């Protein structure tokens, strides 16, 4: 007869062994690493495309990904970073709200061992983020400025709608544009005002400018959302065929109006390229790569009625 | 006794503040100078870069006749062998040097035939207002990663273009008469291969009569 006190421990031991094997296996099959996508604002379709593309690529690569909306607020952005660091995220794909103000958050993530990949906008530090994939806004607006002179002529009155003043991109675009246009003394800037990259503010600011300067010839807007707002204001004032509108981003609605020759030009950024590359960098980092170039400029291409058929869906058509 | 303890504590605190001051008083003019020194000065940078690095690198430019021959035969091979590109872009730059005969001249452009026997413009030296990053990016001597704020990197392009307008273009316009032979060194930016390769539009960093 078998003694029960020999059988029972054997049963207990084998049960324990089975438990030890199955728990890690089931943990491996269900737990994915998490990537955070922190975007400056989701109130602008361009940034929605940036965030959604980054998230989708991260998911394709086998991660869980979550988008955090900073609502153009550096304090909210900092709070997101605190939550991301505490929440066990392994990488951050980051579209900063402020080139200086966002540095501290990136440093905190770095200290916590979490790599940060900036997308579209830079931070003013070369040793905080792991890499920065940046739109070459200045060069894009040099090309836009040259086209502006070609279309508007070497004499005329124009207005400029600036983006968010704390964003380096605002000044890269403005300076690129002015590096060309200011060489033509016959072109006079009669108004320059920030509309915060926002369509509704663009409309409001343009309405106000038109009241003071009814003989305006052109308006350069630091992004397409403001260009759409400015265009709306011009349509309401019955001046849309008299004032040339120039934007920047390559948003679908503006590209469509360029094809209809209602807006003069924009600069096509490539949000999908930047977002996908950033997600791929994060994947490479998590698989061991460490030698990333700090800043990777992504060229902006001029879109005009002459070449608009090549562009659409926030990029170049195949 | 109690007062002695207090006096000792005050003396210790005072001593610590002396050794590790909580703040420094700095004269206003010295503070202004320090702040000024920390601000990037693109014009000064461009001048120093021009004198100390760019003019010493001219021999590293690819011979124009070799480049043009390869572009004619195989533009893709020419791009792979001789071009530079910054970041993610379909655009690229060449740094080239050569000699040619002036076949056409205007206020904005001096066109050269490089290949012996041809009368076609193969290189067009830019003699008017300059824009873009051809020289900043074409030589490979400057890197975007050296500038925490990209506005500083961008300002270099503008300043270099101004140096060329002041130091190179006047001599170019003086020498650029039809039939003259010119030596040059410069950078070409290719954004659209259908328009920018034949002829190459070159921003000159040197223009002179051959020695």
Interface residues (C-beta under 8 A of the other chain):
Chain A: X99 X122 X124 X125 X126 X133 X134 X136 X138 X139 X142 X143 X145 X146 X168 X171 X172 X175 X176 X179 X180 X183 X270 X273 X277 X293 X294 X295 X296 X297 X298 X299
Chain B: X86 X87 X88 X89 X90 X91 X129 X131 X132 X133 X144 X145 X147 X148 X149 X150 X151 X154 X155 X157 X158 X191
